[in-house]
Amino acid sequence: MDDTLEEWFIREVIAHEAALMRYFTRVWPRDAEIQDLRQEVYVRVFEAAKRARPLMPKSFLFTTARNLMADRLRRERIVSIESRGDVDALNVLVDEVSPEQRASAHQELAHLSRVFNLLPSKCRDVLWLRKVEDLSQREVANRLGLHEKAVEKQVARGVRLLAAALFGGAQATDAEHEVKTSARDSGHGKQHRD
């Protein structure tokens, strides 16, 4: 699709404003700053998209939001006692990240993305809505026309497969094989190749 940057931004970034605001409300301790955070995130994403549009705009949006909050916390160096959210949930590193750590993180994210995309579509959809969009089990069930118990099972299965593929050591190959087999058996389509 050959559209303008503004059209792309509205379709791929602004469309996630409600989820972004829920995220800020959940983790940022000062409500009065949330509107400013949102605007600064939009500016950063828009400026970055001028150079090159991100392949996964929603992930890029939330990564930018997390990095902005980390930058602000680093500048402050003092976390308010009134903090509602868990600072660890921000994945904030006070020390600078080395190029090796950054490269390793990008490799891990790429690996997670490959494995996630190989999950069976129902499992992938449920996991995305529960863990990324932060919908309740009931909301996911209603949106996808499933029973809540099915949502619970799909989340458990997806998390188990992803965790095993990412952190399972010797079990990782088995988990990736299971993900690929599940995807093939559920008619997910072509497998991605590295």
C-alpha positions in Angstrom: 0.0 0.0 0.0 1.4 3.3 -1.1 -0.1 5.9 1.3 1.2 9.0 2.9 3.1 9.0 6.2 0.1 10.7 7.8 -2.4 8.1 6.6 0.0 5.3 7.7 0.4 7.0 11.1 -3.4 7.2 11.7 -4.0 3.7 10.5 -1.1 1.9 12.2 -0.3 4.1 15.3 -3.3 6.3 16.4 -5.5 3.2 16.1 -3.8 1.8 19.2 -4.3 5.0 21.3 -6.8 3.3 23.8 -4.3 0.5 24.5 -1.5 2.9 24.9 -3.4 5.0 27.3 -4.4 1.9 29.4 -0.7 1.0 29.5 0.4 4.5 30.7 -2.4 4.5 33.3 -1.3 1.2 34.6 2.5 1.8 34.9 3.1 5.6 35.1 2.8 7.0 38.6 1.7 10.6 37.7 -1.6 10.8 35.9 -1.1 14.5 35.0 1.9 13.6 32.8 0.1 10.9 30.7 -1.1 13.2 28.0 2.4 14.6 27.6 3.9 11.1 27.4 1.4 10.1 24.7 2.2 13.2 22.6 6.0 12.6 23.0 5.6 9.0 22.0 3.7 10.0 18.9 6.4 12.5 18.0 9.1 10.0 18.4 7.3 7.3 16.3 6.4 9.8 13.6 10.0 11.1 13.4 11.3 7.6 13.2 8.8 6.6 10.6 10.0 9.5 8.4 13.3 7.7 8.1 11.9 4.2 7.8 8.4 2.8 8.7 8.6 0.1 11.3 7.6 -3.4 10.2 5.6 -3.9 13.4 4.1 -0.5 14.2 2.2 -1.5 17.4 5.3 -3.2 18.9 7.4 -0.2 17.9 4.8 2.2 19.5 4.9 0.3 22.9 8.6 -0.1 22.8 8.9 3.7 22.2 6.6 4.3 25.1 8.6 2.1 27.4 11.8 3.7 26.4 10.4 7.2 26.9 9.4 6.3 30.5 12.8 4.7 31.1 14.4 7.9 29.9 12.3 10.0 32.2 13.0 7.8 35.2 16.7 7.8 34.4 16.7 11.6 34.3 14.9 11.8 37.6 17.0 9.1 39.2 14.4 9.1 42.0 11.2 7.1 41.9 8.3 8.6 43.8 7.0 6.6 46.7 3.5 7.2 45.3 4.3 5.0 42.3 1.3 2.9 41.5 3.1 0.7 38.9 5.9 -1.7 39.5 9.1 0.0 38.1 10.4 -3.5 37.2 7.4 -3.8 34.9 8.9 -1.0 32.8 12.0 -3.1 32.1 14.1 0.0 33.0 17.8 -0.3 33.0 19.5 2.4 34.9 22.9 1.7 33.4 23.4 2.2 29.7 22.8 -0.8 27.4 25.9 -2.0 25.6 25.9 -2.6 21.9 26.2 -6.4 22.5 23.3 -6.4 24.9 21.2 -4.4 22.4 22.1 -6.8 19.5 21.3 -9.8 21.8 17.9 -8.2 22.7 17.1 -7.7 19.0 18.0 -11.3 18.2 15.8 -12.5 21.1 12.9 -10.3 19.9 13.3 -11.6 16.3 13.3 -15.1 17.6 10.2 -14.5 19.7 8.5 -12.9 16.7 9.3 -16.0 14.5 8.0 -18.4 17.1 4.9 -16.3 17.9 4.0 -16.2 14.2 4.2 -20.0 14.0 1.7 -20.5 16.8 -1.7 -21.7 15.6 -3.9 -18.7 14.7 -6.4 -19.2 17.6 -3.6 -19.5 20.1 -1.8 -16.5 18.6 -4.9 -14.4 18.6 -5.8 -15.3 22.2 -2.3 -14.7 23.4 -2.1 -11.3 21.7 -5.4 -10.0 23.1 -4.6 -11.2 26.6 -0.9 -10.3 26.9 -0.4 -7.4 24.5 -3.8 -5.7 24.4 -4.4 -6.6 28.1 -8.0 -7.7 27.7 -9.7 -9.7 30.3 -10.3 -13.4 29.8 -14.0 -12.7 29.4 -13.4 -9.9 26.8 -11.2 -12.2 24.8 -13.8 -15.0 24.9 -16.5 -12.6 23.8 -14.4 -11.1 21.0 -13.3 -14.4 19.6 -16.6 -16.3 20.3 -14.9 -18.8 22.6 -15.6 -20.2 26.1 -13.5 -18.6 28.9 -12.0 -22.0 29.7 -10.8 -22.3 26.0 -9.1 -18.8 26.4 -7.4 -20.0 29.5 -6.1 -23.2 27.9 -4.9 -21.3 24.8 -3.0 -18.8 26.9 -1.4 -21.5 29.0 -0.5 -23.4 25.8 0.9 -20.4 24.0 2.9 -19.2 27.0 4.3 -22.7 27.6 5.3 -23.1 23.9 6.9 -19.6 23.8 8.7 -20.0 27.1 10.1 -23.4 26.1 11.2 -22.2 22.7 12.9 -19.1 24.2 14.2 -20.4 27.5 14.0 -24.1 27.4 17.6 -24.9 26.5 17.5 -28.5 25.1 13.7 -28.4 25.1 13.6 -25.3 22.9 14.0 -27.4 19.7 11.2 -29.7 20.8 8.9 -26.7 21.6 9.7 -25.0 18.2 8.9 -28.3 16.5 5.6 -28.5 18.5 4.8 -24.9 17.5 5.5 -25.7 13.8 3.6 -29.0 14.0 0.6 -27.3 15.7 0.7 -24.5 13.1 0.8 -27.1 10.2 -1.9 -29.2 11.7 -4.2 -26.3 12.3 -3.8 -25.2 8.7 -1.8 -22.1 9.7 -0.1 -22.2 6.3 3.5 -21.9 5.2 6.2 -22.1 7.8 8.6 -19.3 8.1 12.3 -20.0 7.4 15.3 -18.4 9.0 
